[in-house]
Amino acid sequence: MCHHGSMLASQRHERILAGLRDHGAVRIADLTQELGVSDMTVRRDLLELAEQGLLRKVHGGAVSPQATSHEPGFEAKSALALDEKRAIARAAVRLVSPGSSIALSAGTTTHLLAVEIAADPSLRPLTVVTNSLPVAEALHRAGDPQLETVLTGGSRTPSDALVGPLTEAALASLRVDQTFLGAHGVSVEAGLTTPNLDEAATNRALVAIAGSTVVLADHTKWRTTGLSVFARLDQVDVLVTDDALPSTDQEAARDVVEQLVIASRDEPTRLPRTPSTPAPQDGRTSR
């Protein structure tokens, strides 16, 4: 058995593809440790595999190229495009008003939004409905009685979402001011998609109970398509994405959604606003 340092490129490629098959996504940071090579070597390996159509590069790693029906686990997705997701969460929390009721779908970006909400006492009182175990845990850790969390029942998915008939029945009896949704894929043609059929049904239920729908999707989700469509893009009231989305795709989105918010990755973490301060609009908006 060879040492990591003397691994041939073909052996590294085999290990990378095995990680994709097992987990649906791989991180550059993990691969450098596992393979015992430099960051530059891993990036070069990923580029070669991407050129062969064997994977799709994303910020911080890679995902399976076909994967319309494969869903990486929550931990695997958490480290991908992390700076972009954090920027989106900082922009999205400014759309939340104290005294309102909101719903947060499952997903790594909505989880970061929950962390922002939990850290901002000026958003109280607030009621949050969610089918996400990580979201519920992030809100619970705030220990604030004015931050009420309603967790649906249901069966657990790889994304730590609760889905199925129990979830949909619970949501059908509720109404919220806003639903904040993540998505596996976003495109003008296909709309919002996810690889999980049950999660798609739950997301449709979350859209149905909301006064307005806000979608949180970083640029790597654009033109990616999952197995099941849960909403058309023209059903979206606000689309929050990051400034790495190409201008042509920004214009395409502006033609369809009610409002587009572009979150800057360079903006520092904001301070919690005081209750008397109105929520500022983050990023550049259209319409």
Secondary structure, 3 states (H helix, E strand, C coil): CCCHHHCCHHHHHHHHHHHHHHHCEEEHHHHHHHHCCCHHHHHHHHHHHHHCCCCEEECCEEECCCCCCCCCCHHHHHCCCHHHHHHHHHHHHHHCCCCCEEEECCCHHHHHHHHHHHCCHHHCCEEEEECEHHHHHHHHCCCCCCEEEEECCCEECCCCEEECHHHHHHHHCCCEEEEEECCCEEECCCEEEECCHHHHHHHHHHHHCEEEEEEECCHHHECCCCCEEEECHHHCCEEEEECCCCHHHHHHHHCCCCEEEEECCCCCCCCCCCCCCCCCCCCEECC
